[in-house]
Amino acid sequence: MKEETKEAFKKASLGAENTAYDIIGKLDPEYFEKLKGLYVDGTFGREGALPRKTKELIMVGITCALNRPRGVRLHSERALTVGASPRELLEAMEIAAIPGGMPGLWLGVETLQEILKSRGQEFK
């Protein structure tokens, strides 16, 4: 695994820990390089029409609708890091309840509460 690729993923993660990328990089460095092209260069690492905050809020909604705990946590942490308010996260989670159902909303709000508590932050 190239150190440059590893650093690109680290930068794109905004401090949200996901050790799966290290594992992928070790098991299949060639795939990891290609994944960087899509994940970092093509999506989260570039400023296109949507700012990073909006991309992260979209991902919060998608991962809530799909009921994916790891994704909800990672993208919620990243959204807060790039300036989303807890209320904006809540609204993304509420919207996700339409296609994904109430379990995704429950997952989202419980995760948001845990993150805010761990950061010593209140809901505003």
N, C-alpha and C positions, 0 to 999 in steps of 0.2 A: 504494500500500500504506500502510495506516495504521500510524503508529509504535507505537501501542498494541498492535496485533496482532503486529507484529514483536517487540516486547519480551515479549509473552506466550509466543511460541514460544521465544525465547531463555531465558526463565526455566524453561520446561518441559524444555528440552534439558539442563539441569544441566551446562552447559559442554562437552558432547559436540558437536563441530562437524559440522554438516550444512548446507552451503551451498545445498542444493536448495531449502530453504524460502525463502531470499532470492530465488532465481530464480523460483519459483512466484509469490511475492508481486509481483514486477515484471511478469511475463508476464500474470498474471490476478489482479488484486487482489480482485475479487469472489469468486472461488473460494477464494482464500486466507483471506478472512474466514469463509467457510462451513467450511473445513477447520479453522480455529481452534475452531469450535463443537464439532466431533467430537473432534479430537485433544487440544486443550488443555482446554477447558471440560468435555467429557464423559468424558474418560479420564484423562490424566496430570496435569491441573491440579486435580483434585478428590480429596478424601479420601472415598471411598465405603467399602464393606465391606472392600475390599482396600487395604492401605497401598501406597505408591509402590514400596517395595522388592519386594513380592510381584508387582506389575504388571510391573516390569522383569525379574524372574526368569522370569515367564511368557513375556515377549517374547523373552528369550534362548532359551528352549526352542523357541518357535515359529520364530524365525529360523534356529536351528540345523537344525531338522527340514526347513525349506524351503531350506536351504543358501544363505542370503542374507548374504554377507560384511559388507556395510555395516550391516545390521541387527544382526548378532551383535556387531560392534564397538561401535556406538552404545549398544545396550541393556546390554552388559556394562560399559561405562564408566559408564553411568548407575547401574546396580545397585550397583557398587562405591562410587560417590559417595554414594548414599543409605544405605550401611551394610551391604550384602551382603558376606559373606566370599567369598574365592576358592573355598572349599570349597562354598559354596551355589551359586555359579555352575557349578562343575564338576558338581554333582548335577543341576542343571537341564539341562545339556548331555547328561549320561548318560541321563536320562529321555527326552530328545528323540531319542536313537538308536533307541528302540523304533519310533515311527512314521516317523522320517526316515531311518534307516539310518546306517551308520558314517561316510560322508563328512561328515555334519553334525556328528558328534562330533569328527572330526578337525579340521574347520574351527573348532569351538568351542574346543578345547583349545589349538590353535595361536594363535588370537586371544587367548585368556586369557593365555597365556605372554607374548605380545608386549606386551599392556597392562601386565601386572605388571612386566615388564622396563623399560618406558618410565616407569613410576611409581617405580621403584626399590623395588618391593615384592616380598616373597617369598610363595610359596604356603604358607598355613597352614590 
